Amino acid sequence: MSSEDNVGASPESTSPDEDIPFEERPTTRADGCKPEPLDDSVEDCYRLHEPIADAPSIVGDYRYLEDGQPMTAFEAVGSYIKRRHGENVSAEKHGFHKTRQWRRKRQYALGKEMDRQLLDAYENPTTVLLSLRVSPGDRGRLTLLNGLHEAIDATIEQLRYRLQEVPDAPLSSEEWEYFVVIAGTEERATPHLHILVYCDGDISRKRFAPVVEKFVAKCPFAPDDMRGNSPEGGAISLRGNGGDEIPRMDGEPAESAGATYVLAQLPHLRDVDEMARDELLHASTVDAWNGDAFRKSQYTVWDDEEQPSAEVVSGVEPTLSAENTEPLSETEREFVEEYVEQLGKPNREVIRANIERNRDEFDQEPDREKIIGSVMNRIQPETEAD
């Protein structure tokens, strides 16, 4: 544990703002909606009152133990809020700036600059987003995150093998890079994995199917039948092949929408008093894990003389809304094409929210009949297409 994690983190460090009731916070920053208060009559779909881990040994930070046992998710959120407020107090009093939020802002800036450099340097850039998931079941959040982490190294090695080492490898080591973010799903904050891959040249979607299969084989909580991780069901999103353009950010044409979508899911990015429920649940889980939710290939983004100053990093303002930043996935596009006559002009956010919710339950692959029924009930005739 680094010394900077200890700064201002004592349980006594509090702020008058930290008692914002959990039930009064938005469910997710994407839509700002507030569900019913959590009481005995409301299903605890967040597993708030269940331990974050199945055993104390899984907890990486002892401050998320209570009497030697893992805290509940609700207690972990409370502890996390206190620690974030404590960091703010230390920053104000002592000029300490390397808080959790500062470090995540630096990773965000690093990822965005890497995105800009690679898209500019590659003659024929293609991006591939691998979104890899676990089945929550009745497991603690930290248990799920540990299981996810177990599979990362093998998944990256399989990616390297398929892109540059097999006899028909399409790329050299200088022609592809990647970064990884461990994110939390909207609403329930179930840990999942995003790997954004940059390739210099057209590349087949089939090239990445064995990478997804390796993740499923190595992650103890990924269903063996590929539910939620089907290469045809949204686990692989490819942009830039042939005449396909890589979607860019409005006002920032040098940046890809995919990078913004992935990097916005880093934990700790927002001020703690602004964080929605799903952000708090995921951030507190990562904090208790005491690991890093971001990693990248060995690509050098900044040399020693180009490192941004502490003040520059502090001033980074991430694009935090995931709405309308990442284009429709293959599954979503198929959905639109198949049902557009029935739905009129569906809204991207509504489609994605329904597909995401269906995937998170892991009852089946995205069920078009289930999704369309939900969308039909919610969509307004006047809704405009994106």
C-alpha positions as CSV (number, residue, x, y, z in Angstrom):
1,M,0.0,0.0,0.0
2,S,1.4,3.4,-1.0
3,S,1.8,6.1,1.6
4,E,-0.4,8.4,-0.4
5,D,-3.3,6.1,0.1
6,N,-3.1,6.8,3.9
7,V,-3.2,10.5,3.7
8,G,-6.3,11.9,5.4
9,A,-8.0,8.6,5.5
10,S,-8.7,8.2,9.2
11,P,-12.3,7.4,10.2
12,E,-12.6,10.7,12.1
13,S,-12.0,12.7,8.9
14,T,-15.5,13.8,7.9
15,S,-17.4,16.5,6.2
16,P,-20.9,17.9,6.7
17,D,-21.7,16.9,3.1
18,E,-20.8,13.2,3.6
19,D,-24.2,12.4,5.1
20,I,-26.0,12.7,1.8
21,P,-28.3,9.6,2.1
22,F,-27.4,6.8,-0.3
23,E,-31.0,6.4,-1.3
24,E,-31.2,10.1,-2.3
25,R,-28.3,9.8,-4.8
26,P,-29.0,9.1,-8.5
27,T,-28.9,5.5,-9.5
28,T,-26.4,6.3,-12.2
29,R,-24.8,9.4,-13.6
30,A,-26.1,8.5,-17.1
31,D,-29.7,9.1,-16.5
32,G,-29.9,10.7,-13.0
33,C,-33.0,8.7,-12.1
34,K,-33.8,7.9,-8.4
35,P,-35.4,4.5,-7.6
36,E,-37.5,3.9,-4.5
37,P,-35.7,4.2,-1.1
38,L,-34.1,1.0,0.0
39,D,-36.2,-0.4,2.8
40,D,-37.5,-3.8,3.7
41,S,-40.2,-3.6,1.0
42,V,-37.7,-3.0,-1.8
43,E,-35.5,-5.7,-3.3
44,D,-31.9,-5.2,-2.4
45,C,-30.7,-5.5,-6.0
46,Y,-27.5,-3.8,-5.1
47,R,-26.7,-6.4,-2.4
48,L,-26.0,-3.5,-0.1
49,H,-26.3,-5.4,3.0
50,E,-24.1,-8.4,1.9
51,P,-20.4,-8.6,2.6
52,I,-18.2,-7.3,-0.2
53,A,-16.1,-10.4,-0.1
54,D,-16.5,-14.1,0.7
55,A,-13.5,-14.1,3.0
56,P,-11.3,-11.6,4.8
57,S,-8.2,-12.7,2.8
58,I,-9.8,-11.3,-0.4
59,V,-9.9,-7.8,1.1
60,G,-6.7,-5.9,0.0
61,D,-7.2,-2.9,2.4
62,Y,-7.7,-3.7,6.0
63,R,-9.8,-0.6,6.5
64,Y,-12.6,-2.4,4.7
65,L,-12.7,-5.0,7.4
66,E,-15.0,-4.6,10.5
67,D,-14.0,-6.8,13.5
68,G,-11.9,-8.9,11.1
69,Q,-14.7,-9.5,8.6
70,P,-15.4,-7.9,5.2
71,M,-17.7,-4.9,5.5
72,T,-21.1,-4.9,3.7
73,A,-21.3,-2.9,0.5
74,F,-23.2,-0.2,2.3
75,E,-20.5,0.1,5.0
76,A,-17.8,0.1,2.4
77,V,-19.4,3.0,0.6
78,G,-19.5,4.9,3.9
79,S,-15.9,4.2,4.6
80,Y,-15.0,5.2,1.0
81,I,-16.8,8.6,1.4
82,K,-15.0,9.3,4.6
83,R,-11.6,8.6,3.0
84,R,-12.3,10.8,0.0
85,H,-13.4,13.6,2.3
86,G,-10.3,13.1,4.4
87,E,-8.1,13.4,1.3
88,N,-9.8,16.7,0.4
89,V,-9.1,18.0,3.9
90,S,-5.4,17.1,3.6
91,A,-5.2,18.7,0.2
92,E,-6.6,21.9,1.5
93,K,-4.5,22.0,4.7
94,H,-1.2,20.6,3.4
95,G,-1.2,21.1,-0.3
96,F,-1.2,17.3,-0.9
97,H,-2.6,16.7,-4.4
98,K,-2.1,13.0,-5.2
99,T,-5.5,12.0,-4.1
100,R,-7.5,9.1,-5.6
101,Q,-9.3,11.5,-7.9
102,W,-6.0,13.1,-9.0
103,R,-4.4,9.8,-9.9
104,R,-7.5,8.7,-11.9
105,K,-7.5,12.0,-13.7
106,R,-3.9,11.5,-14.7
107,Q,-4.8,8.0,-16.0
108,Y,-7.7,9.5,-17.9
109,A,-5.5,12.2,-19.5
110,L,-2.9,9.5,-20.3
111,G,-5.4,7.3,-22.0
112,K,-6.8,10.3,-24.0
113,E,-3.4,11.4,-25.2
114,M,-2.5,7.8,-26.1
115,D,-5.7,7.6,-28.1
116,R,-4.9,10.9,-30.0
117,Q,-1.3,9.9,-30.7
118,L,-2.1,6.4,-32.1
119,L,-5.0,7.6,-34.3
120,D,-2.6,10.2,-35.7
121,A,0.4,7.9,-36.1
122,Y,-1.3,4.9,-37.7
123,E,-1.8,5.0,-41.4
124,N,-5.0,2.8,-41.3
125,P,-6.2,2.9,-37.7
126,T,-8.7,0.3,-36.4
127,T,-10.1,0.1,-32.9
128,V,-11.5,-3.0,-31.3
129,L,-13.4,-2.8,-27.9
130,L,-13.6,-6.1,-26.0
131,S,-16.2,-5.9,-23.3
132,L,-15.9,-8.9,-21.0
133,R,-18.3,-9.8,-18.2
134,V,-19.0,-12.0,-15.2
135,S,-22.1,-13.5,-13.8
136,P,-22.9,-11.9,-10.5
137,G,-24.8,-14.7,-8.9
138,D,-24.7,-14.4,-5.1
139,R,-21.0,-13.5,-4.9
140,G,-19.6,-10.4,-3.1
141,R,-18.4,-7.5,-5.2
142,L,-14.8,-7.8,-4.3
143,T,-14.9,-11.6,-5.0
144,L,-16.2,-10.8,-8.5
145,L,-13.5,-8.2,-9.0
146,N,-10.8,-10.7,-7.9
147,G,-12.1,-13.3,-10.3
148,L,-12.1,-10.8,-13.1
149,H,-8.5,-9.8,-12.4
150,E,-7.4,-13.4,-12.4
151,A,-8.2,-13.6,-16.1
152,I,-6.5,-10.3,-17.3
153,D,-3.0,-11.5,-17.8
154,A,-4.0,-14.6,-19.8
155,T,-6.4,-12.6,-21.8
156,I,-3.8,-10.0,-22.8
157,E,-1.3,-12.8,-23.6
158,Q,-3.9,-14.4,-25.9
159,L,-4.4,-11.0,-27.5
160,R,-0.7,-10.7,-28.2
161,Y,-0.5,-14.2,-29.5
162,R,-3.4,-13.7,-32.0
163,L,-2.2,-10.3,-33.2
164,Q,1.6,-10.8,-33.6
165,E,2.7,-14.4,-32.8
166,V,0.6,-16.9,-34.7
167,P,1.9,-18.0,-38.1
168,D,-0.7,-15.8,-39.9
169,A,-0.3,-12.9,-37.5
170,P,-1.5,-9.7,-39.1
171,L,0.6,-7.2,-37.1
172,S,4.0,-6.6,-35.7
173,S,4.6,-5.5,-32.1
174,E,4.8,-1.9,-33.3
175,E,1.5,-2.0,-35.0
176,W,-0.9,-2.5,-32.1
177,E,-1.4,-1.2,-28.5
178,Y,-4.1,-1.4,-25.9
179,F,-5.3,-0.1,-22.6
180,V,-7.6,-1.8,-20.0
181,V,-10.2,-0.4,-17.6
182,I,-12.0,-2.4,-14.9
183,A,-15.5,-0.8,-14.9
184,G,-18.8,-1.2,-13.1
185,T,-22.1,-1.7,-15.0
186,E,-24.7,0.9,-14.7
187,E,-27.1,0.6,-11.7
188,R,-25.8,-2.6,-10.2
189,A,-22.1,-1.7,-10.6
190,T,-21.1,-5.3,-11.4
191,P,-17.4,-5.4,-12.2
192,H,-16.5,-6.0,-15.9
193,L,-13.6,-5.5,-18.2
194,H,-13.0,-3.2,-21.2
195,I,-10.0,-3.7,-23.4
196,L,-9.6,-1.1,-26.1
197,V,-7.2,-2.3,-28.8
198,Y,-5.6,0.0,-31.5
199,C,-4.4,-1.7,-34.7
200,D,-2.6,-0.2,-37.7
201,G,-4.5,-1.9,-40.5
202,D,-7.8,-3.7,-41.2
203,I,-8.4,-6.8,-39.1
204,S,-11.0,-9.5,-38.8
205,R,-13.5,-9.7,-36.0
206,K,-12.8,-13.5,-35.9
207,R,-9.2,-12.7,-34.9
208,F,-10.5,-11.7,-31.4
209,A,-12.9,-14.5,-30.7
210,P,-10.2,-16.7,-29.2
211,V,-9.3,-13.8,-26.9
212,V,-12.8,-13.7,-25.5
213,E,-12.8,-17.5,-25.2
214,K,-9.6,-17.3,-23.2
215,F,-11.1,-14.8,-20.8
216,V,-14.1,-17.1,-20.3
217,A,-11.8,-20.1,-19.7
218,K,-9.7,-18.2,-17.1
219,C,-12.3,-16.1,-15.3
220,P,-14.0,-18.3,-12.6
221,F,-17.2,-16.3,-12.8
222,A,-17.7,-16.0,-16.6
223,P,-20.3,-18.6,-17.7
224,D,-18.8,-21.4,-19.7
225,D,-21.6,-21.2,-22.3
226,M,-20.4,-17.7,-23.2
227,R,-23.6,-16.0,-21.9
228,G,-22.8,-12.3,-21.8
229,N,-19.5,-12.8,-23.6
230,S,-20.7,-13.9,-27.0
231,P,-18.4,-12.5,-29.8
232,E,-21.6,-12.0,-31.8
233,G,-23.5,-10.5,-28.9
234,G,-21.5,-7.4,-28.2
235,A,-18.3,-8.7,-26.7
236,I,-16.4,-7.5,-29.7
237,S,-17.0,-4.0,-31.2
238,L,-14.8,-3.2,-34.2
239,R,-14.5,0.3,-35.8
240,G,-12.4,1.5,-38.7
241,N,-12.2,-1.5,-41.0
242,G,-12.4,-0.7,-44.7
243,G,-14.4,2.4,-45.3
244,D,-15.8,2.4,-41.8
245,E,-14.9,5.5,-39.9
246,I,-13.8,5.5,-36.3
247,P,-16.4,7.7,-34.5
248,R,-14.8,10.8,-33.0
249,M,-15.8,13.2,-30.2
250,D,-17.9,16.3,-31.1
251,G,-15.5,19.3,-30.9
252,E,-12.5,17.0,-30.5
253,P,-12.0,15.3,-33.8
254,A,-8.6,13.9,-32.8
255,E,-10.2,11.8,-30.1
256,S,-12.2,8.6,-30.5
257,A,-15.6,8.2,-28.9
258,G,-14.6,4.7,-27.8
259,A,-11.7,5.9,-25.7
260,T,-13.9,8.5,-24.0
261,Y,-16.6,5.8,-23.3
262,V,-14.0,3.5,-21.7
263,L,-12.0,6.0,-19.8
264,A,-15.0,7.7,-18.3
265,Q,-15.7,4.5,-16.4
266,L,-12.5,4.8,-14.3
267,P,-13.3,4.9,-10.6
268,H,-12.8,8.0,-8.4
269,L,-13.1,10.5,-11.3
270,R,-15.9,12.6,-9.9
271,D,-16.1,14.6,-6.7
272,V,-17.4,12.2,-4.1
273,D,-20.4,14.3,-3.3
274,E,-21.5,14.2,-6.9
275,M,-21.1,10.4,-7.3
276,A,-24.1,8.3,-8.1
277,R,-24.9,5.0,-6.4
278,D,-23.3,2.8,-9.1
279,E,-20.1,5.0,-9.0
280,L,-19.8,4.7,-5.2
281,L,-20.4,1.0,-5.2
282,H,-17.7,0.4,-7.9
283,A,-15.2,2.9,-6.5
284,S,-15.5,1.5,-3.0
285,T,-15.0,-2.0,-4.3
286,V,-11.9,-1.1,-6.2
287,D,-10.6,0.8,-3.1
288,A,-11.1,-2.3,-0.9
289,W,-9.3,-4.4,-3.6
290,N,-6.3,-2.0,-3.4
291,G,-5.5,-2.7,-7.0
292,D,-5.4,-0.6,-10.1
293,A,-8.4,-0.4,-12.5
294,F,-6.2,0.8,-15.3
295,R,-3.3,-0.7,-17.2
296,K,-1.9,-0.3,-20.7
297,S,0.7,-1.6,-23.1
298,Q,4.3,-0.5,-23.0
299,Y,3.6,2.4,-25.4
300,T,5.3,5.6,-24.2
301,V,2.8,8.4,-24.1
302,W,4.9,11.1,-22.4
303,D,8.7,11.1,-22.0
304,D,10.3,12.6,-18.8
305,E,10.2,16.2,-20.1
306,E,6.6,15.9,-21.3
307,Q,5.0,14.7,-18.0
308,P,2.1,17.0,-17.1
309,S,2.4,19.0,-14.0
310,A,0.3,18.4,-10.9
311,E,-1.6,21.5,-11.6
312,V,-2.4,20.5,-15.2
313,V,-3.6,17.1,-14.0
314,S,-5.8,18.7,-11.3
315,G,-7.4,20.8,-14.0
316,V,-8.4,17.9,-16.2
317,E,-12.2,17.8,-16.7
318,P,-13.1,14.3,-18.0
319,T,-16.1,13.8,-20.2
320,L,-18.0,11.8,-17.7
321,S,-21.3,11.2,-19.4
322,A,-21.2,7.9,-21.2
323,E,-24.3,8.9,-23.1
324,N,-23.9,9.2,-26.9
325,T,-20.1,8.8,-26.8
326,E,-19.7,5.2,-28.0
327,P,-21.5,4.3,-31.2
328,L,-23.9,1.5,-31.3
329,S,-22.5,-2.0,-31.0
330,E,-23.0,-4.7,-33.5
331,T,-25.9,-6.2,-31.4
332,E,-27.5,-2.7,-31.1
333,R,-27.2,-2.0,-34.8
334,E,-28.8,-5.4,-35.6
335,F,-31.5,-4.6,-33.2
336,V,-32.2,-1.2,-34.9
337,E,-32.1,-2.7,-38.3
338,E,-34.5,-5.5,-37.4
339,Y,-37.1,-3.5,-35.5
340,V,-36.8,0.0,-36.8
341,E,-40.1,-0.3,-38.6
342,Q,-41.9,-1.2,-35.4
343,L,-40.1,1.3,-33.2
344,G,-39.9,4.3,-35.5
345,K,-36.6,6.1,-34.7
346,P,-35.3,4.7,-31.4
347,N,-33.1,6.6,-29.1
348,R,-29.6,5.1,-28.6
349,E,-29.6,5.6,-24.8
350,V,-32.9,3.6,-24.5
351,I,-31.6,0.8,-26.6
352,R,-28.3,0.5,-24.9
353,A,-29.9,0.7,-21.4
354,N,-32.2,-2.2,-22.2
355,I,-29.5,-4.4,-23.7
356,E,-27.2,-3.6,-20.8
357,R,-29.8,-4.5,-18.3
358,N,-30.6,-7.8,-20.1
359,R,-26.9,-8.7,-20.3
360,D,-26.3,-8.0,-16.6
361,E,-28.9,-10.5,-15.6
362,F,-27.2,-13.3,-17.5
363,D,-30.4,-15.2,-18.0
364,Q,-29.7,-15.5,-21.7
365,E,-28.1,-13.7,-24.6
366,P,-29.7,-10.3,-25.3
367,D,-33.3,-11.3,-25.8
368,R,-34.8,-9.2,-28.6
369,E,-38.4,-10.0,-27.6
370,K,-37.6,-8.9,-24.0
371,I,-35.8,-5.8,-25.2
372,I,-38.3,-4.7,-27.7
373,G,-41.2,-5.0,-25.2
374,S,-39.3,-2.8,-22.8
375,V,-38.4,-0.3,-25.4
376,M,-41.9,-0.1,-26.8
377,N,-43.2,0.7,-23.4
378,R,-40.8,3.6,-22.9
379,I,-40.1,5.1,-26.2
380,Q,-41.9,8.2,-27.3
381,P,-43.2,8.6,-30.9
382,E,-41.4,12.0,-31.2
383,T,-38.0,10.6,-30.2
384,E,-35.4,11.5,-32.7
385,A,-32.7,9.2,-34.0
386,D,-29.1,9.9,-33.0
